[in-house]
């Protein structure tokens, strides 16, 4: 694939991607090193520092300050080889939430970062599952090669076995840890030399490449090491499938790079790989007047959808910022856009998120993300367009893994509680389920942090003292099937039935085992663990 020239339409040079990884695999470090290598930031340490500045500068939620983490997902923009990359940042903390998942619905591809000593870890597995909802292409970086690593063949096999992805190495590592010499570029057959960093290593330096056959390599590597490099490259070529762009774009095959984000090694090669391989904005499925069709990124009408709402950016104003992924058209500041529900808003001060700072955007295109300040008009899953006729689907809710019963200190405030929980559920902070029997409010979340955020906001914004106590359920499933089938099931499981905020029937299960058991008993019913917002 060649990079589009300056004359190509602006949207065609957008590359919007997210990084997925298990905590500690090196996502933050990679983000930083990538921005550094692309010249978007000048000093290492700024990605973390950015979070700290932001916390002191503005009045972010107390919980962010107390726990020292960033609950929000933002976007960083950088240029490389004439392309404009939008890196959609997902929360970096161990706790995670539906925001992480939903951010992936706004990305056109993902980089999967694996720890070379660990391979595929549980969180990676889950995030890849989410990528599968839209079959977005995944590029793999095997990180921390400067430490003792698993055998590369085993790492590729692990990807194949656990993720059912064909792993195709673009490079082959020579050693790891103390013995790490670099990687053989399997296209050019050169060794990209790993220079052991001195005290002041330079993460921006271009990497040195040496021909495997030339004389220079003999000065730096022993005969045994050169042989290892050659043999490794040969094995890789023999054992692994060849890279098939179509299969990659359809999400079945992943090109694999090796590196050390901390040492800045392999990051430039990864960036070049991204520029060569990852796709621009994809056409998005949409409904117009009930008809399913697609929005093309080059379509004239401006359209997009809200994948995240960040509230309380400033506690004094009840402002919210809706993160909108643009899907078509050329957006200009001051434009009027409508939701599919008929709400109109003038987008007078949209925010584009640059690595250095936030900037007011004058123009934006398909693939871009903009922050739209509003007073609660916009909800997660809302579609925006000039005509107000477009409805994007596919902003999912995920089966909660934590269910809690909300209990009020003052039972007379039940009405207020209902309003508070409903409004937070509409915003996508947590999910809300009302059991068919009894007057309980059950809130659901994918990560524990979501519950903390909810408690904090119910207190700060609604003045309600609420405890979230253990509920006798472990997970929930949305029921699919004919009305009769659902009624029959509901009749037999009255005490476990609830409705979600949109009135859909939900089965609150005591365990995952109970879900499987019920599925066996009611083979025709579908127990959805993801629900797309209607
Ligand atoms: P995240 O949780 O995925 O964002 O991971 P971080 O980027 O915060 O990295 C977790 C830890 O691994 C930190 O102590 C990093 O310094 C370290 N780390 C990240 N990349 C590398 C690497 O390439 N080599 C080594 N040796 N350590 C790394």
Boltz pocket constraint, residues with backbone or C-beta under 6 A from the ligand:
constraints:
  - pocket:
      binder: B
      contacts: [[A, 21], [A, 22], [A, 23], [A, 24], [A, 25], [A, 26], [A, 27], [A, 28], [A, 29], [A, 30], [A, 92], [A, 143], [A, 144], [A, 145], [A, 146], [A, 147], [A, 259], [A, 260], [A, 261], [A, 262], [A, 263]]
      max_distance: 6.0
